[in-house]
Amino acid sequence: MSRKEGYDRRRALAWAMYDWGNSAFATSVMAAFFPIFLGDYWLGESKVNSTFVLGTTNSASGLIVMLSAPLLGAIADRMSARKGNLLLFAVVGATSTAALTFLQPGQWLAAAVLFGIAAVGFSAANIFYDALLVGVAPPPKRDFVSSLGFAAGYLGGSLLFIVHALMINWPEWFGLQDRAMAVRVSFLTVAVWWVVFTIPLLLRVPEPPGVSPARGWQALRSGLAGLASTLRQVKAHRPVLLFLVGYWLYIDGVHTIIRMALDFGRQIGFGTSDLVLALLITNLVGFPATLGFGRLGERIGSKAGILLALGVYCAVALSAWFIDRVWHFYVLAVAIGLVQGGVQSLSRSFYSRIIPQDKSAEFFGFYNMLGKFAVVLGPFVVGGVSVLTGSPRVSIMSVLVFFVVGGAILAMVREGK
């Protein structure tokens, strides 16, 4: 096998650098500063509920991606345009993020719309980023390369997040007027960071061949026909169907922990600074741990590695009953950091080996669709249990069922041709 057809380290690194770039949006904007700034700056004295605005915006953007992901993938497969579509949605996401910099107090509706567009761009671009994995690394190397991408994301997102935290706490160091200006500048730097680290992928990563290259309306018609065909193939291909069901359940648990862990810490009495530090710990631990899981997947198999990570998540969910000191919460943050990137990266690489290679974007459209839908059920269950029991500990422990059932279904998947 030639180097072009096989594994090229520089090509793999160029692919992973996109994760380094776009993870700044996930960490600094989506998880940290937009939710805070929405309530404190854009809404200000308004009586509009910030939680409602944020939740509605996230749900709407997730629904758009969920419904469009399979069709986007089908069209990209036929146009041989994974890179082009990735660039399109990355630019849309980065531009919308940069535009947040220029909004003034009271412009909460414009902020919500721009954030929603940016979130759609972020998620849609990831469909094509994931699909490019099949052209970056042969099957024996996909566990490691997939892990390399997530690890680069943890490191890149954490480094810029540290800079932003310094900017917000000591704006005078950076020649900024106040914290509000620091947050607004952080949106602009995220956009630049995102675009700059997209360039290596565009230059070095090859475009996998399409099923039957087409353009315009022909591509749309072909994509719709291909989507219907893929639905039939998913139903007929038992390993893919089983994996997608199991993945939907356990990744819902993973996303629920990501989104609800800090709320759980707040509910049991920990301060904001403690929670921010826990988030930083998770991301910093996630960088080497994700690389380690890539190597582990090469040794014991990606499915075994996923099941190991789900076992740790089960322990994390059960430990919620016993946490009453802040250092306990930090230990929890370390445990999550050890497996969070591993379960995501190994899931991606395992899935890439059981799907048709010439329809990778199409099948990854379903994969990403489930990933987006998996941010609905878990938080709803946790919230419902919290209302019924009045206990944040019992509510976070309810996530256990997603890991157990999802892992059991994954265990039934057999990898083959």
C-alpha positions as CSV (number, residue, x, y, z in Angstrom):
1,M,0.0,0.0,0.0
2,S,1.4,3.4,-0.9
3,R,1.7,6.2,1.5
4,K,-1.1,8.1,-0.3
5,E,-3.4,5.1,0.1
6,G,-2.2,4.2,3.6
7,Y,-1.5,6.1,6.8
8,D,0.1,9.5,6.6
9,R,0.9,11.1,10.0
10,R,0.9,14.7,8.7
11,R,-2.4,14.1,7.0
12,A,-3.8,12.7,10.3
13,L,-2.5,15.7,12.2
14,A,-4.0,18.1,9.7
15,W,-7.4,16.4,10.1
16,A,-7.1,16.5,13.9
17,M,-6.3,20.2,13.9
18,Y,-9.8,21.0,12.8
19,D,-11.0,19.6,16.1
20,W,-8.3,21.7,17.8
21,G,-9.9,24.8,16.1
22,N,-13.7,24.2,16.4
23,S,-13.6,22.9,20.0
24,A,-13.0,26.5,21.1
25,F,-16.6,27.2,20.1
26,A,-17.8,24.2,22.2
27,T,-15.8,25.1,25.2
28,S,-15.6,28.9,25.4
29,V,-18.9,29.8,23.6
30,M,-21.4,27.0,23.9
31,A,-20.5,25.7,27.4
32,A,-19.2,28.8,29.2
33,F,-19.6,32.4,28.0
34,F,-22.7,32.6,25.8
35,P,-25.0,31.3,28.6
36,I,-23.5,33.7,31.1
37,F,-23.4,36.7,28.8
38,L,-27.0,36.1,27.5
39,G,-28.4,36.7,31.0
40,D,-26.0,39.3,32.3
41,Y,-25.5,41.4,29.2
42,W,-28.0,40.9,26.3
43,L,-31.0,40.3,28.5
44,G,-29.9,42.6,31.3
45,E,-33.0,44.0,33.0
46,S,-35.4,42.3,30.6
47,K,-38.0,40.0,32.2
48,V,-37.5,37.4,29.5
49,N,-36.3,34.1,31.1
50,S,-32.7,33.4,30.0
51,T,-33.0,29.7,30.6
52,F,-36.0,29.5,28.3
53,V,-34.2,31.5,25.6
54,L,-31.0,29.4,25.8
55,G,-32.9,26.1,25.9
56,T,-35.2,27.0,23.0
57,T,-32.2,28.1,20.9
58,N,-30.2,24.9,21.6
59,S,-33.3,22.7,20.9
60,A,-34.0,24.5,17.7
61,S,-30.5,24.3,16.3
62,G,-30.2,20.6,17.4
63,L,-33.5,19.8,15.7
64,I,-32.4,21.5,12.4
65,V,-29.2,19.4,12.3
66,M,-31.0,16.3,13.4
67,L,-33.5,16.5,10.5
68,S,-31.0,17.6,7.9
69,A,-27.9,15.6,8.8
70,P,-28.7,12.4,6.8
71,L,-29.7,14.3,3.6
72,L,-26.6,16.6,3.9
73,G,-24.4,13.5,4.1
74,A,-26.2,11.8,1.2
75,I,-25.7,14.8,-1.1
76,A,-22.0,15.3,0.0
77,D,-21.3,11.6,-0.8
78,R,-22.6,12.1,-4.4
79,M,-20.9,15.4,-5.0
80,S,-17.6,14.3,-3.5
81,A,-17.8,17.5,-1.5
82,R,-17.2,16.6,2.1
83,K,-14.4,19.2,2.4
84,G,-16.4,21.9,0.6
85,N,-19.4,21.4,2.8
86,L,-17.2,21.4,5.9
87,L,-15.7,24.7,4.9
88,L,-19.2,26.2,4.1
89,F,-20.6,25.3,7.5
90,A,-17.4,26.2,9.4
91,V,-17.4,29.6,7.8
92,V,-21.1,30.1,8.6
93,G,-20.5,29.1,12.2
94,A,-17.4,31.2,12.7
95,T,-18.9,34.3,11.0
96,S,-22.0,34.0,13.3
97,T,-19.8,33.7,16.3
98,A,-17.7,36.7,15.4
99,A,-20.9,38.7,14.8
100,L,-21.8,38.3,18.5
101,T,-18.9,40.6,19.3
102,F,-20.8,43.6,18.0
103,L,-24.2,43.2,19.6
104,Q,-25.2,45.7,22.3
105,P,-27.1,45.3,25.6
106,G,-30.8,44.4,25.0
107,Q,-30.2,42.6,21.7
108,W,-30.9,39.2,23.1
109,L,-33.0,38.1,20.1
110,A,-30.3,38.8,17.6
111,A,-27.8,37.1,20.0
112,A,-30.0,34.0,20.2
113,V,-30.4,33.8,16.4
114,L,-26.7,34.2,15.8
115,F,-25.8,31.6,18.4
116,G,-28.3,29.2,16.9
117,I,-26.9,29.7,13.4
118,A,-23.3,29.2,14.8
119,A,-24.4,26.0,16.6
120,V,-25.9,24.6,13.4
121,G,-22.7,25.4,11.5
122,F,-20.6,23.8,14.2
123,S,-22.7,20.6,14.2
124,A,-23.2,20.3,10.5
125,A,-19.5,20.8,9.8
126,N,-18.8,17.9,12.1
127,I,-20.8,15.5,9.9
128,F,-18.3,16.0,7.1
129,Y,-15.3,16.1,9.4
130,D,-16.3,12.7,10.8
131,A,-16.8,11.4,7.2
132,L,-13.3,12.4,6.2
133,L,-11.9,9.9,8.7
134,V,-12.2,7.0,6.2
135,G,-9.8,8.8,3.9
136,V,-7.3,9.8,6.6
137,A,-6.5,6.5,8.2
138,P,-6.9,2.8,7.3
139,P,-9.0,0.7,9.7
140,P,-6.1,-0.5,11.9
141,K,-5.2,3.2,12.6
142,R,-8.7,4.7,13.0
143,D,-8.9,4.2,16.7
144,F,-5.8,6.2,17.3
145,V,-6.5,8.9,14.7
146,S,-10.1,9.3,15.9
147,S,-8.7,9.7,19.4
148,L,-6.1,12.1,18.2
149,G,-8.9,14.4,16.9
150,F,-10.8,14.4,20.2
151,A,-7.5,14.9,22.1
152,A,-6.5,17.8,19.9
153,G,-10.0,19.3,20.6
154,Y,-9.6,19.0,24.3
155,L,-6.1,20.7,24.2
156,G,-7.0,23.4,21.7
157,G,-10.3,24.3,23.4
158,S,-8.7,24.3,26.9
159,L,-5.7,26.5,25.9
160,L,-8.0,29.2,24.4
161,F,-10.4,28.9,27.3
162,I,-7.6,29.6,29.7
163,V,-6.7,32.7,27.8
164,H,-10.3,33.8,27.9
165,A,-10.6,33.2,31.6
166,L,-7.5,35.4,32.1
167,M,-9.0,38.1,29.9
168,I,-12.3,38.1,31.8
169,N,-10.7,38.1,35.3
170,W,-7.9,40.6,34.5
171,P,-9.1,42.6,31.4
172,E,-6.6,45.4,32.0
173,W,-3.7,42.9,31.3
174,F,-5.0,42.8,27.7
175,G,-5.8,46.5,27.3
176,L,-9.6,45.9,27.6
177,Q,-12.0,48.2,29.4
178,D,-13.9,45.6,31.4
179,R,-15.2,42.1,31.6
180,A,-18.0,42.7,29.1
181,M,-15.5,43.8,26.5
182,A,-13.3,40.7,27.3
183,V,-16.3,38.4,26.7
184,R,-17.1,40.1,23.4
185,V,-13.5,39.8,22.3
186,S,-13.5,36.2,23.2
187,F,-16.2,35.5,20.6
188,L,-14.1,37.1,17.9
189,T,-11.0,35.1,18.9
190,V,-13.0,31.9,18.8
191,A,-14.1,32.7,15.3
192,V,-10.5,33.4,14.1
193,W,-9.2,30.3,15.9
194,W,-11.8,28.1,14.3
195,V,-11.1,29.4,10.7
196,V,-7.3,29.3,11.0
197,F,-7.2,25.7,12.2
198,T,-9.5,24.6,9.4
199,I,-6.8,25.5,6.8
200,P,-4.5,22.4,7.4
201,L,-7.4,20.0,6.7
202,L,-8.3,21.8,3.5
203,L,-4.7,21.6,2.3
204,R,-3.6,18.1,3.3
205,V,-6.7,15.9,3.7
206,P,-7.8,14.1,0.5
207,E,-11.5,14.1,-0.6
208,P,-12.7,10.5,-0.7
209,P,-14.4,9.5,-4.0
210,G,-18.1,9.8,-4.2
211,V,-20.6,7.1,-5.1
212,S,-21.5,8.8,-8.4
213,P,-20.3,12.5,-8.6
214,A,-23.2,14.9,-9.4
215,R,-23.9,18.6,-9.1
216,G,-26.9,20.8,-8.4
217,W,-30.4,19.4,-8.6
218,Q,-29.0,16.1,-9.8
219,A,-27.1,15.8,-6.6
220,L,-30.2,16.6,-4.5
221,R,-32.3,14.1,-6.3
222,S,-29.5,11.5,-6.1
223,G,-29.1,12.4,-2.4
224,L,-32.8,11.8,-1.7
225,A,-32.7,8.5,-3.5
226,G,-29.5,7.5,-1.7
227,L,-31.0,8.5,1.7
228,A,-33.9,6.2,1.1
229,S,-31.5,3.5,0.1
230,T,-29.4,4.1,3.2
231,L,-32.4,3.8,5.4
232,R,-33.1,0.4,3.9
233,Q,-29.5,-0.6,4.4
234,V,-29.4,0.5,8.0
235,K,-32.5,-1.7,8.7
236,A,-31.0,-4.6,6.8
237,H,-27.5,-4.4,8.3
238,R,-28.0,-5.7,11.8
239,P,-24.6,-4.6,13.2
240,V,-25.1,-1.0,12.1
241,L,-28.7,-0.9,13.4
242,L,-27.8,-2.4,16.8
243,F,-24.8,-0.1,17.1
244,L,-26.9,3.0,16.4
245,V,-29.6,2.1,18.9
246,G,-27.0,1.3,21.6
247,Y,-25.0,4.4,20.7
248,W,-28.1,6.6,20.9
249,L,-28.7,5.5,24.5
250,Y,-25.2,5.6,25.9
251,I,-24.1,8.8,24.2
252,D,-27.3,10.4,25.6
253,G,-26.0,9.5,29.0
254,V,-22.6,11.0,28.1
255,H,-24.1,14.3,26.8
256,T,-26.3,14.5,29.9
257,I,-23.3,14.2,32.2
258,I,-21.6,16.9,30.2
259,R,-24.5,19.3,30.3
260,M,-25.8,18.6,33.8
261,A,-22.7,17.9,35.9
262,L,-22.1,21.6,36.7
263,D,-25.8,22.1,37.5
264,F,-25.5,19.1,39.9
265,G,-22.5,20.7,41.6
266,R,-24.4,23.9,42.0
267,Q,-27.4,22.2,43.4
268,I,-25.4,20.5,46.2
269,G,-23.7,23.7,47.2
270,F,-20.5,24.2,45.3
271,G,-19.4,27.7,44.1
272,T,-19.0,29.0,40.6
273,S,-15.2,29.1,40.8
274,D,-15.2,25.4,41.9
275,L,-17.4,24.5,39.0
276,V,-15.3,26.3,36.4
277,L,-12.2,24.7,37.8
278,A,-13.9,21.3,37.5
279,L,-14.7,22.0,33.8
280,L,-11.0,22.9,33.2
281,I,-9.8,19.7,35.0
282,T,-12.0,17.6,32.8
283,N,-10.7,19.1,29.6
284,L,-7.1,19.0,30.6
285,V,-7.3,15.3,31.7
286,G,-9.2,14.6,28.6
287,F,-6.3,15.4,26.3
288,P,-3.8,12.6,27.3
289,A,-6.6,10.2,28.3
290,T,-8.2,10.3,24.9
291,L,-4.9,9.5,23.2
292,G,-4.5,6.7,25.7
293,F,-7.9,5.3,24.8
294,G,-6.9,5.4,21.1
295,R,-3.9,3.1,21.9
296,L,-6.0,1.0,24.2
297,G,-8.5,0.5,21.3
298,E,-5.7,-0.7,19.1
299,R,-4.8,-3.3,21.7
300,I,-8.1,-4.6,23.1
301,G,-10.5,-3.5,20.3
302,S,-12.6,-0.4,20.1
303,K,-15.8,-2.1,21.4
304,A,-14.1,-3.4,24.5
305,G,-12.7,0.1,25.1
306,I,-16.1,1.6,24.8
307,L,-17.6,-0.9,27.3
308,L,-14.7,-0.1,29.7
309,A,-15.5,3.6,29.5
310,L,-19.2,3.0,30.1
311,G,-18.3,1.0,33.2
312,V,-16.5,4.1,34.5
313,Y,-19.5,6.2,33.7
314,C,-21.7,3.8,35.7
315,A,-19.4,4.3,38.7
316,V,-19.6,8.1,38.2
317,A,-23.4,8.0,38.2
318,L,-23.5,5.9,41.3
319,S,-20.9,8.1,43.1
320,A,-23.3,11.0,43.0
321,W,-24.9,9.7,46.1
322,F,-21.7,10.1,48.2
323,I,-20.3,13.4,47.0
324,D,-20.5,16.1,49.7
325,R,-17.1,17.8,49.5
326,V,-15.6,19.9,46.7
327,W,-12.5,17.6,46.3
328,H,-15.0,14.7,45.7
329,F,-16.3,16.8,42.8
330,Y,-12.8,17.3,41.4
331,V,-12.2,13.5,41.6
332,L,-15.5,13.1,39.6
333,A,-14.2,15.6,37.1
334,V,-11.0,13.6,36.7
335,A,-12.9,10.4,36.2
336,I,-15.1,12.0,33.5
337,G,-12.1,13.4,31.8
338,L,-10.5,10.0,31.7
339,V,-13.3,8.5,29.6
340,Q,-15.3,11.2,28.0
341,G,-13.1,11.6,24.9
342,G,-12.4,7.9,24.8
343,V,-16.0,6.8,24.5
344,Q,-16.7,9.4,21.8
345,S,-13.5,8.7,19.7
346,L,-13.8,4.9,19.9
347,S,-17.5,5.0,19.0
348,R,-16.6,7.0,15.9
349,S,-13.8,4.7,14.8
350,F,-15.8,1.5,15.5
351,Y,-18.8,2.9,13.5
352,S,-16.5,3.8,10.6
353,R,-15.5,0.1,10.2
354,I,-19.0,-1.3,10.0
355,I,-20.4,1.0,7.4
356,P,-20.0,1.1,3.6
357,Q,-16.8,3.1,3.0
358,D,-18.2,4.8,-0.1
359,K,-21.2,6.1,1.8
360,S,-19.4,7.4,4.8
361,A,-20.9,10.9,4.9
362,E,-24.4,9.5,4.4
363,F,-24.0,6.9,7.2
364,F,-22.3,9.5,9.4
365,G,-25.3,11.7,8.8
366,F,-27.4,9.2,10.7
367,Y,-24.6,8.9,13.3
368,N,-24.6,12.7,13.9
369,M,-28.4,12.8,13.8
370,L,-28.6,10.4,16.7
371,G,-25.8,12.4,18.5
372,K,-28.0,15.5,18.2
373,F,-31.2,13.8,19.3
374,A,-29.3,12.4,22.2
375,V,-29.3,15.7,24.0
376,V,-33.0,15.6,24.6
377,L,-34.0,12.5,26.5
378,G,-31.3,12.4,29.1
379,P,-31.7,15.9,30.4
380,F,-35.5,15.5,30.3
381,V,-35.2,12.3,32.5
382,V,-32.8,14.0,34.9
383,G,-35.1,17.1,35.2
384,G,-38.2,14.9,35.6
385,V,-36.7,12.8,38.3
386,S,-35.5,15.9,40.1
387,V,-39.0,17.3,40.2
388,L,-40.5,13.9,41.4
389,T,-37.9,13.3,44.1
390,G,-36.5,16.7,44.9
391,S,-33.0,15.1,45.1
392,P,-30.2,16.2,42.7
393,R,-28.3,13.1,43.7
394,V,-31.1,10.7,42.6
395,S,-31.8,12.7,39.4
396,I,-28.1,12.5,38.2
397,M,-28.1,8.8,39.2
398,S,-31.0,8.2,36.8
399,V,-28.5,8.5,33.9
400,L,-27.2,5.0,34.9
401,V,-29.9,3.3,32.9
402,F,-28.6,4.9,29.7
403,F,-25.2,3.5,30.2
404,V,-26.3,0.0,31.2
405,V,-28.9,-0.5,28.4
406,G,-26.8,1.1,25.8
407,G,-23.7,-0.9,26.8
408,A,-25.8,-4.1,26.7
409,I,-26.9,-3.5,23.2
410,L,-23.4,-2.5,22.0
411,A,-22.1,-5.8,23.4
412,M,-24.4,-7.7,20.9
413,V,-22.8,-5.9,17.9
414,R,-20.5,-8.1,15.9
415,E,-17.9,-6.4,13.7
416,G,-17.5,-8.0,10.2
417,K,-17.6,-7.1,6.5
